[in-house]
Amino acid sequence: MAADLVLKTARLILRRWRAEDREPFARLNGDAVVMRHFVGTLTREESDAMADRIARHFDEHGFGLWAVEAPGVAPFIGFVGLSVPSFEAHFMPAVEVGWRLDQPYWGYGYATEAARANLADGFGRAGLREIVSFTAPVNVPSIRVMERIGMTRDPVGDFDHPRVPEGHPLRRHVLYRISAP
Ligand SMILES: CC(C)(COP(=O)(O)OP(=O)(O)OC[C@H]1O[C@@H](n2cnc3c(N)ncnc32)[C@H](O)[C@@H]1OP(=O)(O)O)[C@@H](O)C(=O)NCCC(=O)NCCS
């Protein structure tokens, strides 16, 4: 894919990452509220390593977790995009749609708007047949995004996330799916 490819929506620009995104990315990854449905917050080093992995993923797959810019609001509000999970599960191989926004940008529909653009790009340009999403059932805001963009829960899809320690309350996950139109 061209390095300057962007996805545009009514209010957002989904673009490749820049060096300046790392500082606000580390801040949101270090925020215990943003990360309350994950095993823990990330250090600056872990956050930078994730940004590196995201950049490599774009090169490898031609799609990825886009840096989300809200023109007139903020140059970086978080990420929304498609990724190939790097763990084994019953629904693999698969492509996941995911999102993580900084707190000030919750409640405006930005995640939903950006996710819809990713479904269109994934089913269009990338030619995917299906996209999945998953989270712990307690992550209601994330499940609401999945439902708003038309995903439906796989009734037999629940699974234990292999990256979450056994016995941890966030280990059990629900699985949502959407097929290409
Ligand atoms: C998951 C997450 C992105 C959801 O954020 P969100 O703000 O609830 O979702 P959206 O951006 O789609 O916004 C939807 C909300 O904005 C409201 N809204 C306001 N204007 C809107 C508009 N123009 N369009 C759609 N919704 C709008 C909706 O009513 C909804 O609020 P509600 O849930 O109280 O009804 C956010 O909670 C987050 O980053 N969490 C931490 C990271 C995380 O857990 N990621 C998921 C891991 S699986």
The ligand as a MOL file (V3000), in Angstrom:
LIG
                    3D

  0  0  0     0  0            999 V3000
M  V30 BEGIN CTAB
M  V30 COUNTS 48 50 0 0 0
M  V30 BEGIN ATOM
M  V30 1 C -14.2100 1.4250 23.1910 0
M  V30 2 C -14.2300 2.9260 22.9830 0
M  V30 3 C -13.4370 3.3260 21.7410 0
M  V30 4 C -15.6910 3.3430 22.8050 0
M  V30 5 O -15.7870 4.7600 22.8220 0
M  V30 6 P -17.2000 5.4420 22.6710 0
M  V30 7 O -16.9890 6.9050 22.7460 0
M  V30 8 O -18.1700 4.8160 23.6090 0
M  V30 9 O -17.6570 5.0050 21.2000 0
M  V30 10 P -17.9370 5.9430 19.9620 0
M  V30 11 O -16.7640 6.7960 19.6780 0
M  V30 12 O -18.4720 5.0990 18.8920 0
M  V30 13 O -19.0590 6.9130 20.5310 0
M  V30 14 C -20.3350 6.3940 20.8560 0
M  V30 15 C -20.9710 7.2520 21.9160 0
M  V30 16 O -21.0200 8.5940 21.4570 0
M  V30 17 C -22.3760 9.0130 21.3520 0
M  V30 18 N -22.4220 9.8660 20.1550 0
M  V30 19 C -22.4010 11.2250 20.1740 0
M  V30 20 N -22.3900 11.6940 18.9250 0
M  V30 21 C -22.4110 10.6350 18.0910 0
M  V30 22 C -22.4060 10.5010 16.6730 0
M  V30 23 N -22.3440 11.5610 15.8740 0
M  V30 24 N -22.4150 9.2510 16.1540 0
M  V30 25 C -22.4710 8.1690 16.9380 0
M  V30 26 N -22.4600 8.2400 18.3020 0
M  V30 27 C -22.4440 9.4770 18.8630 0
M  V30 28 C -23.1820 7.7500 21.2800 0
M  V30 29 O -24.4850 7.9470 21.7650 0
M  V30 30 C -22.3840 6.8370 22.1940 0
M  V30 31 O -22.6140 7.1130 23.5320 0
M  V30 32 P -23.3530 6.0320 24.4720 0
M  V30 33 O -22.5650 4.7610 24.3930 0
M  V30 34 O -23.3250 6.7030 25.7950 0
M  V30 35 O -24.7000 5.8920 23.8650 0
M  V30 36 C -13.6500 3.6530 24.2220 0
M  V30 37 O -14.4370 3.3450 25.3340 0
M  V30 38 C -12.2050 3.2400 24.5040 0
M  V30 39 O -11.2690 3.6930 23.8560 0
M  V30 40 N -12.0100 2.3890 25.5270 0
M  V30 41 C -10.6870 1.9820 25.9650 0
M  V30 42 C -10.0110 1.0260 25.0280 0
M  V30 43 C -10.8020 -0.2290 24.7870 0
M  V30 44 O -11.3660 -0.7990 25.7100 0
M  V30 45 N -10.8220 -0.6410 23.5260 0
M  V30 46 C -11.5310 -1.8160 23.1040 0
M  V30 47 C -10.8020 -3.0500 23.3930 0
M  V30 48 S -11.6740 -4.4750 22.7930 0
M  V30 END ATOM
M  V30 BEGIN BOND
M  V30 1 1 1 2
M  V30 2 1 2 3
M  V30 3 1 2 4
M  V30 4 1 2 36
M  V30 5 1 4 5
M  V30 6 1 5 6
M  V30 7 2 6 7
M  V30 8 1 6 8
M  V30 9 1 6 9
M  V30 10 1 9 10
M  V30 11 2 10 11
M  V30 12 1 10 12
M  V30 13 1 10 13
M  V30 14 1 13 14
M  V30 15 1 14 15
M  V30 16 1 15 16
M  V30 17 1 15 30
M  V30 18 1 16 17
M  V30 19 1 17 18
M  V30 20 1 17 28
M  V30 21 1 18 19
M  V30 22 1 18 27
M  V30 23 2 19 20
M  V30 24 1 20 21
M  V30 25 1 21 22
M  V30 26 2 21 27
M  V30 27 1 22 23
M  V30 28 2 22 24
M  V30 29 1 24 25
M  V30 30 2 25 26
M  V30 31 1 26 27
M  V30 32 1 28 29
M  V30 33 1 28 30
M  V30 34 1 30 31
M  V30 35 1 31 32
M  V30 36 2 32 33
M  V30 37 1 32 34
M  V30 38 1 32 35
M  V30 39 1 36 37
M  V30 40 1 36 38
M  V30 41 2 38 39
M  V30 42 1 38 40
M  V30 43 1 40 41
M  V30 44 1 41 42
M  V30 45 1 42 43
M  V30 46 2 43 44
M  V30 47 1 43 45
M  V30 48 1 45 46
M  V30 49 1 46 47
M  V30 50 1 47 48
M  V30 END BOND
M  V30 END CTAB
M  END
